[in-house]
Amino acid sequence: MALGLSLLPLLLALVHNLLRALTAQEVQQSPPYIIAPEESSINITCCTSGTLLGLHLKQSWPKPSNVIYYEGERKTTVDERFWGRVTFSGPRDNLTITVHHLQLADTGIYTCQAIMENIMEIQGPGTSVVVTDKLSQAVNTCWEAQLIHTALPTALAVGFFLIGLGLGAVCVLRRTQIKKLCWASDKNSVCVVYEDMSYSRRNTVSTPNPYQ
């Protein structure tokens, strides 16, 4: 079941791209895809140019069906599946359609279809909608919380371990450097004493004895 839900957005995106390539884009539609949980709301905006007589919003996949037909606030037809769940905002040529109280059956591809002055019907590129169930959302939320609860102490422990390891390495390196400096300092001191003694002995031997 989880694998099917994870593949569903990919399949919808593929179908959406095919429809977009096959249709002219005189009707602009946004957004291209939506993922929303049950009981939430979504907005689909249909933007048209020219003289518009009416606007359809249709569900083109998985089963073709009408959602709404809009000519104005006073002349609107809403399918019984969406009755009481659809509101409108904006002018007719830039209409935003809001679907409330989403259901799992609302998953599909929604297409704006404009009825123009010359009785032409022009379709938009479509909007892919995926409605996720509350149980999956709760499971995902619980899993994320558990992952954070488990991963945070582990990350802190690893971080402190690495910090301690780094400080230990610095201390060992520093101690080694101090030993080398002390050893070099002792060696230089012995050499100086030896040279001074040799110089003193040479001076003593070379000085003539005034009593001879």
C-alpha positions in Angstrom: 0.0 0.0 0.0 2.8 2.4 1.0 4.7 1.6 -2.2 1.6 2.3 -4.3 1.1 5.7 -2.7 4.8 6.6 -3.3 4.5 5.7 -7.0 1.2 7.5 -7.5 2.7 11.0 -7.7 5.2 9.8 -10.3 2.4 8.2 -12.4 0.3 11.4 -12.2 3.3 13.5 -13.2 3.9 11.3 -16.2 0.3 11.6 -17.3 0.3 15.3 -16.7 3.4 15.8 -18.9 1.8 13.8 -21.7 -1.4 15.8 -21.6 0.6 19.0 -21.5 2.6 18.0 -24.6 -0.6 17.2 -26.5 -2.6 20.3 -25.7 -2.2 23.9 -26.8 -1.5 26.2 -23.9 -3.9 29.1 -24.7 -5.4 28.4 -21.3 -2.9 28.9 -18.4 -3.4 26.8 -15.3 -1.7 26.7 -12.0 -0.3 25.0 -10.0 1.0 22.0 -12.0 0.6 19.6 -9.1 -0.7 19.5 -5.5 -0.2 17.1 -2.7 -2.7 17.7 0.2 -4.1 15.7 3.1 -7.7 14.7 3.6 -10.1 17.4 4.8 -7.8 20.2 3.6 -8.4 22.6 0.7 -6.7 23.3 -2.6 -6.8 26.1 -5.1 -6.7 25.7 -8.9 -6.5 28.9 -11.0 -7.6 29.0 -14.7 -6.4 32.0 -16.7 -7.8 32.7 -20.2 -7.5 35.4 -22.8 -10.1 36.6 -25.4 -13.9 36.6 -25.1 -14.8 33.8 -22.7 -18.3 32.4 -22.6 -17.9 29.9 -19.9 -15.3 27.8 -18.0 -15.3 24.1 -17.2 -13.2 22.4 -14.6 -13.0 18.7 -15.4 -11.4 15.7 -13.8 -9.7 14.0 -16.8 -8.1 11.1 -14.9 -8.7 8.4 -13.6 -12.3 8.7 -14.8 -13.4 11.7 -16.9 -16.1 13.7 -15.1 -17.3 17.3 -14.7 -16.5 19.2 -11.6 -18.0 22.7 -12.3 -19.2 24.8 -15.1 -18.9 28.6 -14.5 -20.4 31.5 -16.3 -20.7 33.8 -13.3 -21.7 33.8 -9.7 -25.4 33.4 -10.6 -24.9 30.8 -13.3 -22.8 28.0 -11.9 -23.2 24.2 -12.1 -21.4 22.0 -9.6 -21.2 18.2 -9.8 -23.0 16.4 -7.0 -19.6 14.9 -5.8 -18.4 18.4 -5.1 -21.6 20.1 -4.1 -21.1 22.3 -1.1 -17.3 21.9 -1.3 -16.5 24.4 -4.1 -16.0 28.2 -3.9 -14.8 30.8 -6.5 -12.7 34.0 -6.3 -11.4 36.4 -8.9 -12.7 37.5 -12.4 -14.0 35.0 -14.9 -10.8 35.2 -17.1 -8.6 34.6 -14.0 -10.7 32.4 -11.9 -9.5 30.6 -8.8 -11.5 27.5 -7.9 -11.2 26.3 -4.3 -12.1 22.7 -3.4 -12.7 22.2 0.3 -12.9 19.0 2.5 -10.8 16.9 0.2 -11.5 13.2 -0.1 -9.3 10.3 -1.2 -11.5 10.0 -4.3 -10.6 13.5 -5.3 -7.1 12.3 -6.4 -6.7 12.8 -10.1 -5.9 15.3 -12.9 -8.0 18.4 -13.2 -8.2 20.4 -16.4 -9.5 23.9 -17.1 -11.6 24.0 -20.3 -12.5 27.4 -21.7 -15.6 27.9 -24.0 -14.6 30.8 -26.3 -16.7 33.2 -28.3 -16.5 31.1 -31.5 -17.7 28.0 -29.6 -14.1 26.7 -29.5 -13.1 24.6 -26.5 -9.5 25.2 -25.3 -8.0 23.1 -22.6 -5.3 23.9 -20.1 -2.3 21.8 -19.3 -3.9 20.2 -16.2 -3.2 20.1 -12.4 -2.2 16.8 -10.8 -3.8 16.4 -7.4 -2.8 13.7 -4.8 -4.9 13.4 -1.6 -3.2 11.6 1.2 -5.1 9.8 4.0 -4.8 10.9 7.6 -3.4 7.5 8.8 -0.5 7.7 6.4 0.1 11.3 7.5 0.0 10.4 11.2 2.4 7.4 10.6 4.8 9.7 8.7 4.6 12.3 11.4 5.2 9.7 14.1 8.1 8.1 12.2 9.7 11.5 11.7 9.4 12.3 15.4 10.8 8.9 16.4 13.7 9.4 14.0 14.5 12.8 15.4 14.2 11.4 19.0 16.6 8.6 18.2 19.0 10.4 15.9 19.5 13.5 18.1 21.2 11.7 21.1 23.3 9.6 18.7 24.4 12.7 16.8 25.3 14.5 20.0 27.3 11.5 21.3 29.2 11.2 18.0 29.8 14.9 18.1 31.2 14.9 21.6 33.3 11.8 20.8 34.9 13.5 17.8 35.5 16.7 19.8 37.2 14.6 22.6 39.2 12.7 20.0 40.4 16.0 18.4 41.3 17.5 21.8 43.2 14.4 22.7 45.2 14.5 19.4 46.0 18.1 20.0 47.2 17.4 23.5 49.4 14.5 22.4 50.8 16.6 19.5 51.5 19.5 21.8 53.2 17.3 24.4 55.4 15.8 21.7 56.4 19.3 20.5 57.2 20.3 24.1 59.4 17.3 24.7 61.3 18.0 21.4 61.8 21.6 22.4 63.1 20.6 25.9 65.4 17.9 24.4 66.8 20.4 21.9 67.3 23.0 24.6 69.2 20.6 26.9 71.4 19.5 24.0 72.3 23.1 23.2 73.2 23.8 26.8 75.6 20.9 27.0 77.3 21.9 23.8 77.8 25.5 25.0 79.4 24.2 28.3 81.7 21.9 26.4 82.9 24.6 24.0 83.5 27.0 26.9 85.6 24.4 28.7 87.6 23.6 25.7 88.2 27.2 25.0 89.3 27.7 28.6 91.7 24.8 28.5 93.3 25.9 25.3 93.9 29.3 26.8 95.4 27.8 29.9 97.9 25.7 28.0 98.9 28.4 25.6 99.7 31.0 28.3 103.5 31.0 29.1 104.6 30.4 32.7 106.3 33.5 33.9 108.1 31.5 36.6 110.0 29.2 34.1 
